[in-house]
Amino acid sequence: MAADTRAKAVTLDLRRRLLSSSCRLFFPEDPVKIIRGQGQYLYDEQGREYLDCINNVAHVGHCHPTVVQAAHEQNLVLNTNSRYLHDNIVDYAQRLSETLPEQLSVFYFLNSGSEANDLALRLARQYTGHQDVVVLDHAYHGHLSSLIDISPYKFRNLGGQKEWVHVAPLPDTYRGPYREDHPNPAEAYANEVKHVISSAQEKGRKIAAFFAESLPSVSGQIIPPAGYFSQVAEHIRRAGGLFVADEIQVGFGRIGKHFWAFQLEGEDFVPDIVTMGKSIGNGHPVACMATTQAVSRAFEATGVEYFNTFGGNPVSCAVGLAVLDVLKTEQLQAHATNVGSFLLEHLSQQKAKHPIIGDVRLKENYILLSTDGPGRNILKFKPPMCFSVDNAQHVVAKLDDILTDMEEKVRSCETLRIKHPPGKPDLAPPPPADPQHFNLYLLD
Ligand SMILES: Cc1ncc(COP(=O)(O)O)c(C=O)c1O
C-alpha cells in the first residue's frame, strides 16, 4: 500500500496541511506512525513493536480474527439500515440484555458514544419533562454540542457553564474533600449532589438527569466509595430525574469482577439508562443505549421516529456479536481479573518503593501509556483485554526504571528548590527551559 511506504515526515506534513490542529496526535513532539495492530501490540512503519496500554477500544485485541471475519462475512452479504427486519440486530439486543439487569430491556443502536449520551439526554428530558442535568466535576461525556455542555472537562476551557448544568464534586477519596479516613465518604459525597440539586431547585430549575461514568475515568480513574451511586440515584429520583450510567470507557468486562462497572454498587442498583460505546465494536463504530420500558415509552409517545442511518446495521451488529463471543470463548473477563490483580499487587510494591508518582510516559520504551485527570498526573492503564501477565511484568519493570531515574532527578533539583522564595518553596514555578522539571511539579 502506497500510504504505508510514505516516510513519516511526509505523512506528518500532509496531516498538518489537511487536518485541523485540534485533532491532536499522541506524542506530538515525535508522533508515532502506526501501520499495523495485532492483539495488544501496535507496529510502526519501521516494524517496531509497541505494547499498547492506551486502547480500551481494541477491547479483545487489535484486528482480532473472529471479529474481522464476522465483519467480512456480513459485508459480503448485506449491509443496510435497520428499517428492514434482520436477525443480527435482534440477536445483538438479546445478547446485550443478558448482561444487564432485566429492567434495562430496550435498546437503541448508534455509531458513537457521543450519540448514545446525546440520545440518553433526549430520553431523560422527554420522560421527566425537565431540562437540567447534574454532572460530576472534570467529567467528559462526548463531543456533540449537547455533551460539551455537560462536560466540565471541556466547558471549563471554553468559559461557559450553561444555566441548566449543575456540577457536583468528584467522589474522590484520595484527593477530594472527603477522603479514606472520613467515616462515611459515600454519604458525604452523595449529600453534595443533594445540595447541588437543592440549590438548582431554589432557582426554579428542574432536574432531568444525573450523568456519570460508573468509574469516572476521564477525571483520573476515580473509584467512588461503595454506596455513593445508590444514594445519588435516590436524590436524583426524588427530584424527578433519571440516573444515566456512562459505561463507554469502563464497561464490557473491563473491570473483571463484573461485566458493567455500575454493578460494583450491588445487584439492587439499576441505572435508568446505560450508554455503551468504544470497546463494544472493537474499533468498528458501534454504540448502544439501554433503558427501561417506561423511559422508552415516553420517547415513543412523541410519535417522532428514531432513525439512525448506520446505527444497528447488520455489519455493526455482526461485529458486536463477535466481540461478545470472543469475550466468552477466551474468558477475557476472568483474564482481566487475574492480570488486574497482578498489576495492582506489583504497582503497590512500586508505590512503597518510590515516594514519587508523576507524569510518566513510556513511549521511548515502546510502551504506549497515557495520563489523565485534572492535573494530568494519573497514569492510566487501559490495554486490550488480552494484555498478559508477562506484559504487566514488563510494564512494571519499565515503570520502576523510570521512577528510579525521576527520583534521581528530583534529588538533583534540591539546589534549585533552595533558591525559591522563603516560605513558598514548592509554589515557585519550575525553571521554564527544562520540561523535565515541570513534570516533577505535577507530583501530588
Ligand atoms: C466517558 C466517555 N463518554 C463518552 C465518550 C464519547 O464517545 P465517542 O468518542 O465514541 O463519541 C467518551 C470518549 O472518549 C468517553 O470517554
The ligand as an ORCA input file, in Angstrom:
! r2SCAN-3c Opt
* xyz 0 1
  C     -16.719      8.537     29.211
  C     -16.949      8.880     27.771
  N     -18.189      9.115     27.349
  C     -18.435      9.406     26.058
  C     -17.410      9.491     25.137
  C     -17.708      9.827     23.703
  O     -17.529      8.718     22.881
  P     -17.186      8.891     21.331
  O     -15.819      9.465     21.219
  O     -17.306      7.490     20.782
  O     -18.214      9.793     20.745
  C     -16.101      9.254     25.544
  C     -14.978      9.340     24.589
  O     -13.828      9.469     24.915
  C     -15.858      8.943     26.899
  O     -14.622      8.718     27.347
*
